[in-house]
């Protein structure tokens, strides 16, 4: 696995590659969709690990991550909805 810094740079390049050249409204929608999918994947992973580790010492940390990720999923959905409305307005 790449270092945290290298991974962050790779993710930033990916986001820019997907959003560069788009209108602000279109770029907002693309980035909001990326955030939404990333939050959903984090929630899926954390939930699966919390279920797998239930009853162990590690369970609490995974359950906490699952709860935080669930909140992120809800916030990301709100961002995606607003960005979607903005992108329709910009057409």
Buried (B, 14 or more C-beta within 10 A) or exposed (E): EEEEEEEEEEEEEEBEEBBEEBEEBBBBBBBBBBBBEBBBEBBEBBBEBBEEBEEEEEBEEBBEBBBBBBEBBEEBBEBBEEBBEBBEEEE
